[in-house]
Amino acid sequence: MSLEQGWPSWIAQDDAVTLTRHVGIDTVALAYLDPPFFVGLKFRARDKELGGDRAHGPVAYSDQWPSFDAYLDWLTERVEVVHRALAGTGSMWLHLDHRAVHDAKVRCDAIFGRERFLGEVIWVPGNGGRRKHGPPQTHQTLLVYTKGESYTWNADDPMLREPYAGTSQKMHFTHKGEDGRPYRERTINGKTYRYALDRGRALGSVWSDCPSMMGNTPLLSQATGYPTQKPEKLLTRIIRAQSNEGDLICDPFMGSGTTLVCAHALGRPFFGMDIGERSVTVTAARLMAAGATFGFTPQAPQERSTKLVTATSPPITTALTKATPKNPAERARTARRSGPAS
């Protein structure tokens, strides 16, 4: 499906490198990328029909590579495609960890230009490796780039504000306005600024209030069993920060579909894609449960026509069985093109 066909939201079973075939060029307001992290493992899903044990569940995707250079070249090619798909005021969030984020930033600087690097967010998921012989690896990094000089940043959104520290509230907010609201004043370079207590302060760059457990524990309704699923609160904040209602949101490694579910809830049209069969079926089921209407483009060329899906449609079945090579080595290379869940 493409934008010209008139459906505002849709998903596709396809490689992220084909993104512009689906959305065109200069169309996407916000792209969130959660690709493989170069972990070197196969990630399994939790399947209730198989007892709910992730260790023995089906493989959702493989993050195994012949070399780091091969991985980095693979990632670079897909970031380049995302850059072409972004609108002039569009932004990209690239989600990685310590294994590849530093090398990836160098590549992204070359694609976007260093001056288009807006900053980074450190996400503390609440888990991670705590090694005996080195610093713990308990955070992940999101690199934020803009395509042009102008971009959206909704600084006053409540999800980008946080309360002032208790000590600061007691020490500094000693004045009250005519409406009874406490405030403080600061004079900087001869200019006086007023800060309202109830407005809070801008959220910092370390986000520790979106625990990954919210998207991974089977005790909560948003959890799908898909590995490395990200919590809805994290994606909701990102979407509210850098887009407005009606803007097209894109996730080319859609995984469990969290980005798309959050975009739908916020009144944004969406496009998501993933080459993995489980990603497509899980995402479609979540969107249907959320009441979304969307198009679906299967993988197999002979079934390339896009279908309209609503909350009352039958469950999505994919064409991966026909399209996946029978050779085990080739099958592994095909699965590797699918990224971690978002």
Secondary structure, 3 states (H helix, E strand, C coil): CCHHHCCCCEEECCCHHHHHHHHCCCCEEEEEECCCCCCCEEEECCCHHHCCCHHHCCEEEEECCCCHHHHHHHHHHHHHHHHHHEEEEEEEEEEECCCCHHHHHHHHHHHHCHHHEEEEEEECCCCCECCCCCCCECCEEEEEEECCCCCCCCCCCHHHEECCCHHHHHHHCCEECCCCCEEEEEEECCEEEEEEHHHCEECCCEECCCCCHHHHCCCCCCCCCCCCCCCHHHHHHHHHHHCCCCCCEEECCCCCCHHHHHHHHCCCCEEEECCCHHHHHHHHHHHHHCCCCEEEECCCHHHCCCEEECCCCCCCCCCHHHHCCCCHHHHHHHHCCCCCCC
